[in-house]
Structure formats: structure tokens, C-alpha cells
Amino acid sequence: MRYRALGRTGWKVSEISFGAWAIGGSWGQVSDEESMAALHQAIDCGVNFIDTADVYGGGRSERLIARLKKERKEEIIVATKAGRRLPRQTVEGYSRQNLSAWIDDSLRNLSTERLDLVQLHGPPTELYSRPEVFGMLDDLVTAGKIRYYGVSVEKIEEALKAIEFPNVQTVQIIFNCFRQRPAEVFFARAKEKCVGILARVPLASGLLTGKLKPDSRFAADDHRNFNRQGKAFDVGETFSGVDYEVGLAAVEEIRQLLPAGFSMSQCALRWILMFDAVTCAIPGGKRAEQVADNCGTSELPELTPEAMAAVQRIYDEKIRPLVQHRW
Ligand SMILES: NC(=O)c1ccc[n+]([C@@H]2O[C@H](COP(=O)([O-])OP(=O)(O)OC[C@H]3O[C@@H](n4cnc5c(N)ncnc54)[C@H](OP(=O)(O)O)[C@@H]3O)[C@@H](O)[C@H]2O)c1
């Protein structure tokens, strides 16, 4: 496993890290035993950074990570999130009282005295014009409840505003072969400011693994079933907001480019790692085999300029018209 500097934090984190949404909920049933095996596999592969949130399974994901930390002696940095427990996203909801209560719950779930990194979890765009919210986060740092903070954004414009606040250490954003705009308009600015970038939904919710078919079915409690039209949360979080059939057709074209020795997931993750502004990709993993496959990416060679150009062409022709103007 190779490691990259996480912005100005002084931490070096695994370039393939672990996204812990699916082990909490919203992705069909995953047993705690399977989840623990997946988490242990990640640590065995050299992962030292895990992304979670207070709302993933109502704290279940955070509690599993606390268990992992008890069972392992390696240093494990945990990034959690706060804000999605609001019944409706409003700037007023990000009050001092609410923030403190959410942080206290995450401290309890993660069995720790101080949270490593707290990300605002997709707050409304207007929040990025409210310095007082970032002031409250500064106060939580001063109080010793959190070490660092960052944001998890939907839109690039939010990311650009967020990094104007001097203590924002990280931006989590959707970035993958089907979401290329961050590289065009955000990465250079983030590098200038030395802000860490966490590339989320790196496998486009499984589309880029190459295993999905036109007739693939998803459980009722899997967002790939219930959020396809954005009924529960931003539609961009499910298959990156790409129409399922169009996505499958684009994946078949990417399959033709697959270098020898790469799985489809590894090709998608290696594409992300080609961008040095990215600190890490955080693929979700439900099973140990998936985690091992994903982590193996770090050992693989770079993609060729020809392969990069081909992915760009597939994006430009098939995907860009669907996503570029939206996020
Ligand atoms: N608003 C936010 O802040 C936000 C939103 C979304 C995600 N995130 C974070 O980003 C992380 C990653 O995004 P994501 O989990 O939504 O999507 P993702 O990483 O693009 O896809 C993950 C899913 O793909 C399948 N998979 C993973 N590795 C595989 C492999 N090697 N082979 C075959 N299938 C594989 C698994 O599901 P199946 O086995 O069921 O197919 C897994 O749950 C999340 O876990 C979370 O930490 C944050």
C-alpha cells in the first residue's frame, strides 16, 4: 500500500482507504461478522484511514469501527460526518447545540475522547457563506473534541467556497471515471491551498466494478433500488447520477481497455489515483474479497496515456452531457 499526505494535517493515509457506508446500512443486508472481516482485511492490506458517518446505520458503522480499533494495534484514522440527522437540511440546523450533540454521539459510538476528522455531511450551499458555522467548528477543535474538520460536498462550487475557510482540511467529493469535472475545475485550487481530497463513490456504486447487468436486482433497502430517482437523497450519490443503461454501455467500452492483470474495479480506482491532487479513494467494501481487490490497486502500474485518453473520450461522448452541468 502506498500513502499520501492528507493536506496540512501531517497524516499520511493509504491511497486506497475504506468507505464504511455499506457496513452501516442502505446497501441491503450485511452481517456484522462480514463487515468486521472486511474491516480487518483493510487493515491487513495497509489501510489506515476509514470514512464513516453518524447516520450510517444510525451509528452502527461507527460502532463497528470502534470494535475494529479495539481489536487492532495499528494506528487507524477515522473520518466521520455530522449533519444528516437533521430532518430537513437548513443552515439553522447547523447550530452550536446540534453540532455539539452530534459530535458527542460520535465520540460515544467511536469510543474515543477526540474525533480525528469531522466532515460536514452535504450541508446546504448557503452554509458556505456562513463563517459562524466554521467558527463553531474551530471552537470544537479548541475544546479538544475534534482534531480537524472538513466538508463532504455535492457540488464543486461548494468545494471552492469551502476551501476559502482557512481551517477546512479536507474536501470529500464524488470523483470517478463518470465524474471528471472536479479534475477540470477544482483540483488545481485545492492543491494550491494544500487541502486533502477524498474521492468518494469511486466505483459509481458498483457500476464501475463491471459486474452489474441490465437485469441486476437490488434489495428494497439498497439505495440502488430506492434512490434511483433521488427520492431519499441527492440522486448523484446513486450510480454517480448516471442513467443505469448508459452507465452499463460506457462500462463495456472501458472493459475493452483493461490492462492485463487489472480487475475492472482496479482499473477504475487506478484511474482516480492518476490524479496527484487526490489524497485517497474511499471505495465501499462489504466483503473481505472486495477489499483485497480494491487495495491491490495500489500495487499496480500507472494507466497509459492512451488508456487515460480513451476514458476521457468515453466520458465526453457518453457521460458528460448527463452530469457535467449538474454537479
Ligand atoms: N454524502 C457523503 O458524504 C457520501 C455519500 C456517498 C458515499 N460516501 C462515502 O464514500 C464511500 C464510497 O462510496 P459508496 O460506498 O457509495 O460507493 P462505491 O465505493 O462506488 O461502491 C461501493 C459498492 O460497490 C461494491 N464493491 C466494492 N468493491 C467491489 C469490488 N472490488 N468488486 C465488486 N464489487 C465491489 C459493493 O457493493 P455490492 O457488493 O452490494 O455491489 C460496495 O458497497 C462510502 O462508503 C462512504 O464512506 C459519502
The ligand as a Gaussian input file, in Angstrom:
#p B3LYP/6-31G(d) Opt

LIG

0 1
 N      -22.518000      12.318000       1.165000
 C      -21.438000      11.657000       1.512000
 O      -20.622000      12.160000       2.233000
 C      -21.204000      10.273000       0.961000
 C      -22.072000       9.725000       0.005000
 C      -21.746000       8.504000      -0.568000
 C      -20.609000       7.814000      -0.152000
 N      -19.802000       8.347000       0.798000
 C      -18.590000       7.640000       1.251000
 O      -17.892000       7.116000       0.132000
 C      -17.733000       5.714000       0.285000
 C      -17.684000       5.049000      -1.074000
 O      -18.839000       5.300000      -1.832000
 P      -20.000000       4.240000      -2.000000
 O      -19.831000       3.164000      -0.958000
 O      -21.270000       4.997000      -2.056000
 O      -19.790000       3.649000      -3.462000
 P      -18.637000       2.845000      -4.211000
 O      -17.421000       2.799000      -3.394000
 O      -18.573000       3.439000      -5.565000
 O      -19.293000       1.393000      -4.351000
 C      -19.273000       0.515000      -3.252000
 C      -20.011000      -0.789000      -3.539000
 O      -19.505000      -1.458000      -4.677000
 C      -19.419000      -2.871000      -4.419000
 N      -17.985000      -3.212000      -4.478000
 C      -16.952000      -2.573000      -3.857000
 N      -15.765000      -3.099000      -4.182000
 C      -16.027000      -4.089000      -5.069000
 C      -15.211000      -4.986000      -5.768000
 N      -13.887000      -4.974000      -5.668000
 N      -15.813000      -5.902000      -6.599000
 C      -17.142000      -5.919000      -6.730000
 N      -17.984000      -5.086000      -6.079000
 C      -17.438000      -4.181000      -5.245000
 C      -20.043000      -3.102000      -3.046000
 O      -21.463000      -3.300000      -3.141000
 P      -22.187000      -4.657000      -3.644000
 O      -21.321000      -5.797000      -3.254000
 O      -23.526000      -4.664000      -2.999000
 O      -22.311000      -4.473000      -5.125000
 C      -19.821000      -1.750000      -2.393000
 O      -20.703000      -1.479000      -1.343000
 C      -18.915000       5.313000       1.189000
 O      -18.742000       4.055000       1.777000
 C      -18.907000       6.456000       2.164000
 O      -17.876000       6.282000       3.114000
 C      -20.081000       9.556000       1.353000

